[in-house]
Amino acid sequence: MHLSDFIKAKRKSVKLTQPELAEKAGVGLRFIRELEQGKETLRLDKVNQVLQLFGYQVGAVPMKKTTDS
């Protein structure tokens, strides 16, 4: 699952609108919209502010190895 899908699903599961999530996380509405749209360049500190509301944070994870056919 992509981060954008995760955030949107978490937001909807707690019945928050984008403006409500932005206010609770202390970030701008534009940031929430860009986050949920999958913008590739976002400030990690702000991403973590949003994730913190749901008990998560961004962290390093191993990349999946792909095999050539």
Secondary structure, DSSP 8 states (H G I E B T S, - for coil): --HHHHHHHHHHHTT--HHHHHHHHTS-HHHHHHHHTT-S---HHHHHHHHHTTT--------------
